[in-house]
């Protein structure tokens, strides 16, 4: 069950990260996003970090409320 909670948390975190990036990068042109590798690295890592932190938070909350 913990794997299911972690997976759902990761997927939700990934979508949350995409939503945040949509708001942050709305004024950046498509050409800039495709050509600037530093933007891809920086904001790509931000999205994965949000996904991992959300998955870890989901597992922590699951353990706190169901195994305490």
Buried (B, 14 or more C-beta within 10 A) or exposed (E): EEEEBBEBBBBBBBBBBEEBBEEEEEEEEEEEEEEEEEBEEEBEEBBEEBBBBBBBEBBEEBEEEEEE
